[in-house]
């Protein structure tokens, strides 16, 4: 199943995007540096970097018996879910973190358009029931 998108690397986009989450920090940094064309891979690379930065405070709580276990399990589930979404070529955006990643990679309004229920900078949004 070959798509018409441009790629800088020979790695299939789903595998490249999933690899950004699988290899903490390094995967995101390498793919962000190598892939110049594919927006999906670049988005997941940036989001994985932000995701792994957020893992640092979670790791600090890992020594607390109950809280550490709950946070660790939630992080593990989120990590697997994000890898799966990337592998399936889905642009899943983590609330708040995804917006930060999108702005870092695409700047203001240069990236793929958000869904119809997201408001633009002027506070105007498209009605999803049109």
Secondary structure, 3 states (H helix, E strand, C coil): CCCCCCCCCCCCHHHHHHHHHHCCCHHHHHHHHHCCCCHHHHHHHHHHHHHHHHHHHHHHHHHCHHHHHHHHHHHHHHHHHHHHHHHCCCCCCCCCHHHHHHHHHHCCCCCCCCCCCCCCCCCCCCCCCC
